[in-house]
C-alpha cells in the first residue's frame, strides 16, 4: 500500500512542478495514471484496512487538486475561445466563398 501511495505522491509532485507549463496532453496523462493508481489503491483496500499515517498521506495529496483543476479549466477556456474564433472566421469566410454564377453582378450599398 505504501508503494502505491509513494507512486501517487511522485506523480502528483511531477505534475505540480510543471503545472504552469503543462499542456492538456500532460494533464490527460496525469489524470489517466492517477486513475489507475487510485483504482489499485481501492482494490488493495478491499483486502486490507488503511492506517492513519497512510490516510494522512492520501489526504495531503488532495491539497493540490484545486491548483490542478484550475489549470485544467484554464486550458478548457483557452480551447473554447479558440474554437469560437475559428467558427467565427469560418462563418465570415464562407460568406465570401459562396458559389456565384459567373454572369452575376455584386452590388454594395452605402448606408
N, C-alpha and C positions, 0 to 999 in steps of 0.2 A: 504494500500500500504506500509506503514511504517513497518508493521509487517512482510510482505514478504521480504522486504529489510533486516530487522533485522535477519530473519531466514537465509537468504543468507550470511549475514556477519558472523553469528555464524558458519555456515557450512564451510565457507572459512577459518575462523580463526582456526577451529579444524584441517583441513587438513594441513594448513601451519605449525602448531605447531608439527605435526607428519610427515612432508613431508620426511625428510631424512630416516625415518624408515618405511614409508608406502609401503605396498606391492601392487601388481596390483589389488587385490580384493578390497582393501580400496579405491583405486583410481577409480575403476569402480563404486563402490557405491557412491562416491563423485560426479562423473560425472552424474550418473543417478538422484541423488537427486537434483543436481544443475539444470539439465534439467527440472525437474518437477517444481521447484520454478520459473525458468525463464519463463516457459510456463504460469504459473499462473500470473506472472507479466505482460506478454504480453496480456493475456486475460483481466486483470484489466485495462491496458492502452487503450483498445478499448472503455471503458466506461468513463474513467477519464484521464485528462492530468497529466503529471508529473511536479512537481515543481522543481526549480533549486537545492534546497537542496537534494532532493531525487536523482536527476540526478547526483549530485556530489558524493553521497554515492555509487551509482552504478558504476560510473567511477573509484572510488577508489578501488573497488573490482577487477577490471581488472588489477591492478598493480601487482598482484601476479600470473597472468596467465602464464607468462614466466617461473617462477620457477616450477609451477605445470607441464607445458608441458615438461620442461627439465627432471623432474623426470620420467614422463611417457615415454619419449624417452629413458632414461637410462634403464628402465625396459624392453622396447621393444628390445633394443640392446642385453641385457643380455639373453633374451629369444631366440633371433635369434642365438646367439653364442651357446647356449645350444643345440638347435635343430640341428645346423650344426655339432657339435661334436657328437651328438647322431647318426646322419645319417652316419657320417664317421665311427664310431665304428661299426655300424650295417653292413656297407659295408665290413669292414675288417673281421668281424665275419662270415659273410655269405661266404666269400672266403674259410674259413677253415671248414665250416659246410656243404660243398657240399656233395651230395649223391655220394659216391664212391661204386663201386662194391667190395665185399669182396675179390675178386681174383685179383684186380688191384694192381699195384705197383707204388708208387710215387717216382720220382727221382728228386733230386735237382741238379742244375748245379752251378759250381763255375765260377765266372767271373773274 
